[in-house]
């Protein structure tokens, strides 16, 4: 039962209303709201708390926390009224205006002291000189469209957030996070600083939770559910509960308690509990109980290896659509149970609205705007029906792992057709490292023209006002899929990531080089695992001119980003179809690479030949490879599609003169002094170099330095 209900039921309203002072700047005041007297967050907070409380708005537009700032809060009439009010509960949301270049650069060293002085003065004014509750709020977001965002606001905002955390720690409390619930909703901030009425309601609801501790009781993210697979060597459970609730987590097997641990929900209602490693297998039962008498029981839980399968349409491509799909579906049921110790469980996150070439109905646009893009998902056994609708690449990847490791495999798939890399990167990462891509999606050349056009078609932008169009959101827009498909997983423990995407970024390899690195960093930060394995599929063959350079940039990224691996599938492409149907081979290649790199199966060759260096001499080039043992032409013919060029940059077809264990020599009679060599340098290539394991070499270009 919330504090509001308790007080309303036992205290006479005439004498014992709890006074709540909302201290802040223009966001508290309600600046920009057409009807602030009824829609500012303190007004909504009053409605939520009820008659047992008396809430007053002491917000002052433009006010700074800093006493040497350009408009110090402690010098304003609102401050004097707040002191006279004598609140028992104080909610402070200040700091936004301190990001002004007149303030933070000059007086940052005074911020924490000034904040404490403000709190102490409000505390002294409380009845008996003691507050019933102090709520120190992190700041609401300032978005990338703010005119000073890159010139200092972005960085100073982050520094001030850290300072606020230290202030809260000084008083032995945790800061209330009003930033996160709003940071994923830039559409609710028309001027990039002030929330609209819907944003004010989210803010009021969050402050209500901070005051009462009422976050709706015990609840788990959707992915923590019956039938799940827990990462056996690093299991964990996370959820929400009312603030201060003690949560007990017990794991049982065949009625016997295997282990038990506890956690306590913080001021924001979050709790997380790490478990000791579990023996692979199961089934286990996970019981979550609270000291308030709440209980959630998760049954039929297995312990094994969990992998996230993500990307765009070639990862989303269904098992029943691939070339071997008919037989694959029939055989999938072998992995439906754990009697052989190799069950596969599937968590298939499917979009509500396909990004096909059609205009969405209004209901679709509304659900996308509200971040409700994915259908509810659940863990399912690998029945024929479930496997048929699952990712073909993901299924075959998991099948090989299950057969090899002889333990349960959990596969999470949230791939979205046509999605851009930037859509999967966290907003904070883009704001810090690539803010230009966040601006003006209709005219932003970082975003592929096809992707912009498809988004415009889905959203029906024609005929809409410019200001309305600018606030519309789509799954292809930067950060959107991170916020709807990655953040909701709440760092559910995984072993690693299998990624197949790039088609919607192949127009600009330089931008993708930055974005892919940021994507990996962003996800590793989300999972608090700087070494999270990330294995990706190189683009296949297709008649699109930019794909030669893009594939090579992916090859280079593999060597530059640690704990990553690249799978080659250029031999499986289709000259006209961006969705080649040979998905079994792609999944198997991913699996053999992962088995070699992550599970110690050193006898498995993880990759086709990868070029390391090229030595240029008179009339020939010697190329050295990793995993080059047994190089030959896959079709029984001579190795083809090598080309060399001299200083004039003209490439000529070249022949392989000799092959050693891990190198080969190439020459073209037209080039006496080669300085460049390339292989498979056609968008759709018939390159045929493979190693003894039959795995194809990556297409590449190397130049003399």
N, C-alpha and C positions, 0 to 999 in steps of 0.2 A: 504494500500500500504506500502511495507517495506521501511525502511530507505535507503537500497541499491538502490532501483528503483528510489526513489525521488532524491537522489544525482546524480545518473547517468543521469537523465533527465534534471537537471538544472545547473549542475556544469561543467565547462570546465575541461576535464580530465588532461590536461597538467599541471594545476596549483593547483587543488583542490582535489587530491586524498587523502582520509583519511588514515592515517598511523595506522596500527594495529600491535602491538608488542605481539607475543606469547612467554611469559616468562615461562620457566619450566625446567623439567629434561629430562630423556631419553624418556618418553612417548611423550613429545612435540617434541623432536629431531627426533623421529621415529625409535628408536633402535629396531633391530630385523626385520624390514621390508625389504624385498629383494630389493625394489626399493624406498627407502625413499624419494628421490628427487621428486618423483611423487605421493607418497601415504601417507606421513606423514600428520597429521591432519592440520597443517597450510597451506600446499599446497592445500588440498581439500577445506579448508575454503576460500582461495583466489578465487577458482573457484566458490564457492557458492555466495560470496559477489560481485564478478564481478569487472569490471575495475574502479569503483568509489573508490575502496579501494586498498591499497598497504599493503599486509600482509608479515611480516618477521618472520622467525623461529629463536628464540633465546633460544632454548632448549639446555641443557647441561647434558649429561649422568652422573649420579651419584651425581648431585648437591644437596646440602642441603639448606633449607631455613635458618637454624640456622647458625649464623656467627661463632660460635665455633664448628660447625659440621666438619665432616672429609673432606668435599669438599664444602665450602661455595659458594653459587651462586654469591655473591657480589665480590668475588675475581677472577671470571672467565672472560675470554675474551668475552664471550657471554653477560655478564652483561654490560661491557664497550660499546659493540656495541649497545646494547639496549638503553643505555643512549644517545649515539651519534645519534641514529635513531630519537629520539624526537617524539615518538608516541603520537597520539591523543586518541587512544583507547588501553588500556593495558589489556591483558588476562593473569592472573597468575595461574599456576598450579604447585605448589610446596608442599613438605611435605612428599612424599613417602619415600625418602631416609633418612628423619629424624627419621623414625621408626627403623633405625639401632641401635643396642645396644650401639654403640659408641656415639650416639647423644642424643636421647630423654631422657634416664634415667638421664643423666648428666646435660642437658641444657634446659629442658622443660620450666623452668620459664622464659627463654629468648625468647621463640618462638614468642609470640604475639608482643613483642617490635621489634624484628628483622623483622617480617613481615611488620609492620607499617613503619619501616625505609626503607625497599625495595620499598614499594608503594610510600612513600613520595619522594624518590629520582627519581623514574620514573615520578612522577607528576611534580616535579620541572623541569625535562628535556623536558616536553611537551611545545608546543607553548604557550606563555603567562603564563607558570607555572600552567596550568590547563588542566586536562583531559576532553575530551568529554564524555568518558565512562570508568569506571573501572569495570572489570569483575573478581571477586575473585571466583575461582573454588574450590568446594569440591574435594577431591582426587578421582581418579579412583580406582577401587577395587584392593586389593591384595587377591588372592584366597588361599584356604586351602592347596594347594600343595606347597606353598612357604616354603622353609626349616626352616624359623624362625617363621612360622605362629603362633604356639602355645607358643613358648618361649617368645613372647613379641610383635611381629609385629601386630597381630590381635588387641590386647588391645591398643597398642600405636597408631595404625591407627585410632581407634575410638576416642581416646583422642585428637589427632591432628585435626580430623574433627570438634570436638567441639570448639577447639581453632580457627580454620578458621572461624567458624560461628561468634565468638566474634569479630574477626578482621573485618569481613564484617559489623557487627553491628556498630563498631566504626566509619565506614565511611558512615553510614546511608543507607547501601544497603543490599540486600539479596544475599547470596552466590548462584552461579550457580551450580546446581546439575548435575554434569557429572558422578556421582557415580551410581545412580539408573538405568539409561538406560543401563549400562554395567554390573551391578552386577548380572543380570539374565542371562548373557552370558559367563560363564566360558570357553565355547568352543572357544571363540574368543581370549583367552589369553594363548597361547601355553606354556609360561614359568611361568604362574600364576601372572605375573606382567605387561607385555607389550602387548597391543592389537595388533592383526594382522590387515591386510588392511581393513577388514570389520569393525572391532572395531574402527579403526581410522576414518572411514567414519561416524560412529555413533557419535563419539566424535566431529568431525567437525560440524556435523549437529546440535548438542546440543549447541556448542559454537556460531554457526551462530544465533540460536534463542536467546542466551543470549545477543549478540551484537545488533541485529536488533529488538528484541522483537517479531519477526514474528514466531508464533507457528501454523500457518495455519488457524487462525481465530476461530470462535466460534464452539465448538464441544462438544458432550457429550459421555460418555462411553455407550456401547451398552445396558446396563441394564436400563438406563434412557430412556424410550421410550413410545410411544403410548400404552395405555392399561395397564400400570404398576400399581402395588399396592404400595402405599407409607405407610411406617410405621406411623400410624396415630398420635401416641403420640410423635414421634421424627422425623418428616419428614425433609429431606435435599436434596439439589441438588448440584452436583459437576460436574465440566467440565474443559475444556481448552479454552483459548482465547489468543490473543496476549497480551504480557506483558503490564500492566497498564490499560488494558481495564476495564471500569466500566460496570458491568453486573447487570441487573435488573431482578428479578424473581417475577412474578405476578401469583397468584392463583385465578382462577375465577370459579364460579358455577352458571349455568344458566345466564351467562352474567354479574353477579355481582362480583365485586372484593372482595375476601375473605381476602386476605392479600398480602403484597408486601414487598420485602426486596432487599438488594443490596450486591454485593461483588465486589472485584477488583482482577484481575488476577495478580499473583506475577511474579517475574522475570523468573520463570520457566514455566509460562503460565498456572498455576493451579489456580482455584478459587473454593470456596465452600461456600454455604449459608445454614444456619440452618433456618428452618421455625417454626412458632408457631404450636402447635398441631392442627390437623384437625379433624372435626367430622367424625367418620367412615361412609363410604358410598360414595356417589358421583353420577354421575361422575363430576370430576373437569377438568379444562383446565389449564395447566401450560404454561405460556408464558415467554420465556427467550429472552431478548433483550440486545443489547449493545449500548454504546455511539458511535459506529462506524456504526450503522444502521443495524447490523445483527439481525436475529431473528430465534428462533426455537420455535415451538408450539407443545406441547404434549397434545394430546386429549384423552378422555375416560379414565382418570386417576381415580382410586379408592383409598380411604384411608381405611386401615384396619390393619391386622397383617401379617407380612412377616416372613417366616421361610426358612432357607437354609437347603436343604436335600442333604447330601453328603456321600461319602464313596466309596465302591466298588460294586461288581456285585449284591449283594443282595439288595442294595438300587437302583441300576440302573434297576433291574428286572422289566420289563414292566407290566402294569396293565392287558393287554390282555393275558399275559402268566401265571398269577396266578390262583390258584384253583377256585376262584369265578369270574374270569375275564370276562366271557361272560355276566353275569348279571351286573357286576360292570360297564362295558362300556356302557351298555344300560341305566343305571341310571345316569351316569355322567353328562349328559346334563342338569339335574336339576340345576346344579351350573354354567351354562354358562352365566347367566345374573344376575343382581343385583335387580331384582324386589322383591325378598323376603328378600333382605338385607343380603344374604349369598353367594355371588358369589365367585368362585375360579378362580384365574388367574395363569397361568403356564408359567414359564420361563425355558425352557428345553435346557440345554447346552449339546449337544451331540458331542462325539468325531468324528473326520474325519476318523480315522483308528482304527478298533477294535483290541484289543490286543489278538487276537486268535492265534492258533498254526500255523501260516503261516509267510513266509518271505514277508516283505513289498516291494513294488516297490520303485524305487529311489525317486519318487515324494513324497511318504509318509515320507521317511527318511528326505528329505529336509524340508518338512513342519514342522516336529517335531523339527528339529534343529532350525528353525526360530521361535519357540514358537507358531506356528500356528496349534495347535492340535485340537481345538474345532471349530465346524461349527458355522456360524453366528446364533444367537438365537434371538427370539423376544417373547414378551408377547402375550399369546393367551388366549382366553376364554376357559373354560373347556367343550369344545364340546366332543362328543363321540370319534371323531378321535384324538383330542389332548390328551385326557385322556388315550386312549389305548396305546399310545407311551410313556406315562409318568411313572415315578416310581410308582409301586403298593403300596409300603409302604408309599411313600410321599403322594399319592392321598388319601389313607384312613386316614392318619394322618390329612390332611387338611380338609377332609370331616367332620370328627367329630368336629374339631374346628369350622368350618363354621356353622354346625348345633347347636352347643352349644353357641357360642358367638354371632351368628346372625349378623355378619359383614363380609366384604370381607376378603378373605385369599389369600395372594400371596405366591406361592411356587417356589423357585429356586432350580433346581436340576442339579448338575454337577458331579455325581458319575461316576467312571471309573472302569470297571471290572478288578479284579486282582490287583488293585493298592495297594501300600504299604503305611503304615502310614507315613514313612519318606518323601514320595513324596509330602505330603500335608503340611509339616512344612516349614516355611519361612527360606530362606538361612541364613539370619543374625542370627536367633535363633540357627540353627544347627552349624554354625561357632563358636558361643560363647559357646554352651552347649554340643554339641555332634559332634565335628569335625571329629572323626574317621570314622563316617558313610559316610562321603563325599568322602572318598578315595577309588580308585580302585574297582569300582563296580563289576567287573568280579570275584574278589577274596575276596570280603568283606562278611564275614559270618554274619554280622549284617543284611544283606539283604538276604531274604529267597532264598534258592537255586532254587526253582521253579520260583521265580520272575526273578532271574538273567538269568535262562535258557530261559524263555519266551522272555525277552528283547533281548537276543542274537539271538534268532530265528527271531523275528520281524526285527531286524536290519541287519541280514545276516552277522554276524561278521566273520564267517568262510571264510578264504581267504583274509580278510582285513589285512593290516599292523597293528602292535601293536599300533603305535602312532596314527593311524587313529581311531582304536577302542576306545582308551582311551578318545577321544573327542566326541564320539557319545553320543547322549542323547535319553532318552526314558521316557515315562510317569511314569514308576515305579521308576525312579531314585530320590534320595533325592532332595527335593525342587521343582521339576519340576511342579507338579500339583498346588502347591501354586502359582508359577509364571504365570501359564497359566489359572488357574481356580478361584483363590481367589483374587490375586492382581488386575486383570482386573475388578472385581466388584467395586473397588474403594470405599470400605466401604459403599456401598449402605445400607441404614439403615435397619436392620433386628431386629426381636424380639429375635431370638435364632437359634440354630442349632440342627437338627436331624441327627444323625450319625450312620451308620451301616457299620462297617469295622473291620478287625482284622484277617481274614482268612490268609492273606498274611504276617502276623507277628507272627503267633501262634507258630512258631518254637523257639522263643526266648522271653519268657514273660518278662525277666528282661530288655531287650532292649526296648520292647514295653512299659513297665511301664514308662521309661524315655521319649520315643517318644510321647506317648499319652499326657502326661503332657505338653510337649513342644508344641504339636499341639494346645492344648487348649490355652496355653499362647500366642502362635504366632497369633492365630485368634483374641483373645481378644485384643492384641496389634493392629492388623490391623484395628479393628473396634473401637479402643480407648474406650473400654468398659471392664473393669476388671471383671465385673460380668456377662458377656454375658452368658445366659443359654446354656448349652450343654448337650443334652440328647442322650444317645447312646444305641444301642442294643447289648446285650451280645451274644456271639457266640452260635449257636444252638447245636444240637447233630449231631455228625458225627464220623465215625470210624477212627479218627486220634489221636494217643496216647497223643499228647501234649495238647489236648483241655481241659482236666480236670483242669490242673494247670492254663491254660490261662484264662478259664472262671472265676476261683477263683481270679486271679489277677485283672480282670475287676471289680469283686465285691468289692475288696479292693480299687481300684482307685475311685470308686463312693463315698466312704466315705472320701477319702483323698483330692479330688479336689472339692472345693466349687462350688455351683450352677451347679452341674451336677446331672444326674439321669440315672439309668440303667434299661432297659427293658429286662425281661427274656423271652427267646423263646426256651429253651432246650426241651420243650414238643412238639415243632412243627418241630423238625429236621427229617432228612432222613439219615439212616445209610450209604447210598452210594452216596447221591447227596448233594453237597455243596450248592445247590440252592433249598431249600424246597419251595414248591409252596403256602404254607399257609401264604400269605403276609397280608391279610386283618386283621388278628388278631394282627400282629406285629404293623401295623399302628395304630390300635385302642388302643393298650396298650401304645404306645408312646403318643397318644393324651390324654388319661385319666391321665397319669402322669403329662403332661404339664398343663392340666386344673387344677389339684390339686395344683401343685407347683407354677405355674406362673399366674394363673387367679383366685385364691381364691375359687375354687370349692372344699371346704373341705369335702363335703359329698361324693365325689368320692374317692374310695380306689385307690391309685396310683400305688400300687405294690403288688406282692405276698409276702409271708413271707421272711423277710431279717434277717439272724442271727446276733445277737448283741454280746452275750456272751455265754459261756458254763461253767457250774459249774460241776467239776469232783468230785465225792464222791465214797465211796465203792460200787462197782458193778454197778454203773449207771452214766449217764450223763444227766443233765438238760440243755436244750438249750432255751434261751430266744430270741424272735423274735420281730421285728417291723412289723406291719401289719399282725399279726398272728391270728387275731380273726377268729374263725370258722374253724380252720385247720382240714383237712380231706383228705382222698384219693380221687383223682379226678375220679377214675374209680369205686368207690363204694367198693373197696377192702382195705385191710390194707395198711397203709402207708409203702412204701418199699424203699429199697436201702440205708438205714442207715447202717453204719459200725462203729465199735469202735476198738481201739487197746490199748494194754498196752505198757509198757516201751520197750518191744522187737520189737515194730513196726509192729507186725502181726495183720492185720485187719480181723475181723469176722463179719458176718451179724448180725445186731441188730434189735430188735423189739421195737416199741413204746409202753411203758408201760402205760403211762397216758398223757392226754392232758389237759392243763389249757387254760385260755383265750389267753395268749401270750407266752406260753412255752409248751414244751413236754419233757418227760423223756424217755431215750433210754437205753437199756441194752442188753448185750450178755453174755450168761452163761460161755463162754470160757474166758472172761476178767473180773477178779475180781477187778483190779485196773486200770480203763481206764485213758489214758492220751491224747488220740486223738479221734476225731469223724469226720466223713465225710458223705456227703449225695450226691447221684447222681454222685458218683465218677467213672463214666465210660464215655469214649469219646462219645459213643452213649448210652444215658441213658433212662430208662423207669421210672424214678423217678416220683412220682405221688402226692407229697404234694402240696396242694393248700389251700387258705384261703376261707372265706365265699363268697368272690367276684369271686371265681373261677380262681384266678390268681396264677400261679405256683411259688413255692419257687425257689430261685436260688440254684444251686449246690454249695457246699462249703466244706471247711475243717477248723476245729478249733482245736488248741492244747493247752494243759495246759501250762501256762507260768511258 
